[in-house]
Amino acid sequence: MMRALRTLKPGTSGAKNETEKYGNKLICVRYRMDPVTLKKYKTVELIEDEIQNSKKEPGKIPVNKILHLKIYINEYQLRKVVKASGGKWDVKSQTWLLAYREILNLGLENRIVFGNNS
């Protein structure tokens, strides 16, 4: 098995020609040595293909996630609307629990309390 002697990032001394040749596709240039024959080799690691990640975006809230909402005691109409949309009162946290999908539909994103969400 060949051992890597040096690994160089694109654009650094010793990898400039490869950077010009491969551009943004270049990940690194490695100098390797075969321990049996003592021959040295220069190898390149390239990006072959780019595929869009179909998984959820980092930081994106799933629409079915139950979140805590702050609704003040004198906001009777808003409490009725949240309750009609499936909201439940959480005694422990003193907040309303509602699916993010419903929060978006009602336009209540500014009412989300993130410290209590599990």
N, C-alpha and C positions, 0 to 999 in steps of 0.2 A: 504494500500500500504506500502510495506517495504521500510524503509529508509536506505540509504547507510551510514554506519558509517565511513568506510575507504575504499579507493581504492588504491591498491598496484601494482606497476609495476613488471614484471617478474624479479626474482633474488633478490628482496629486502627481508629484514627480514619480515617473515610472509607469504611469497609467494615462498620460496625456494623449498619446497616439490612439489608444483604444477609446478614449473619451470622444475624440474627433471622429473616429470610425463608427462607433455604435450610438453615440449621443445619449439620450435619456433612457435608452434600453439597458445601458450598462449598470450593473449592480456593483461589481468589484473585479479587480484583477488580482490573481494569485500567482505567486512564484512557488513552484513545487520542485521537489527533488526525489528521484527514485533511489531508495537506499541500496538497491542491488547493483544497478548500472552506474549510479552517481550522475545520471543525466539530469539536467535542469529543464523545467518546462514552465511556460507562461500560459495560464488558463484565464478565461473570462467567464463571468457569470452574467447572463443576460435575461431580460424580461422577454418571454416568448409571446405571451398573450395576456390581455387584460379582460377580466370578466366582472360585470357589475354584480355586487353582492346583493342577493335577494333577501337576506335577513334584515330584520328591523334595524333602523338607524339607532346609533347609540344616543341615549337620552330621550328617545321618543316614548311617550306614554302609551301603552296599549289601551284601546278604546273600551275594553271590558274591565279594566282595573278600577276597583272601588277606591275613591278618594274622599278625604275629609273636606267639608265646606263650612265656612264660618257664615252663619246667618244670625243676625241680632234678634233679640226677643221681640222687638217692636215691628219686625218685618213680617207681619202676618201673611200677606198675600204671597210673598216669596216663599215662605215656609209651606204654604198650601201647594204651590206649583212644584216645589221640590218633592214633597210627599206624593203628589199625584204622578210624578215621574219615576217613582220607585225609591225615593230617598228614605232613609231610616235614621232616627235620632240615636246618637251614641252618647249614653250618659257619662261614660268614663272620660271621654275627651271633650264633651260638651260641644260636639260638632255634628253636622249631618253627613251621612255616608251616601254616596251616589256614584254610579258608574261614570267614567270619564266621557263616554259617548253622550250621555244625557247632559253632563256639564257643558260640553261643547254646543249641543243643541239649544240649551237655555242661555248660552253666552255668559256663563258664570266662572270663567277661568280665573278671573281676578279674586275669586272667593276661596280658591283652593288653599288649604293649610298643609304645607308639606312636612312639617315637623312630626305630625301624628300619623302619616301614612305608612302602612306596613307592606 
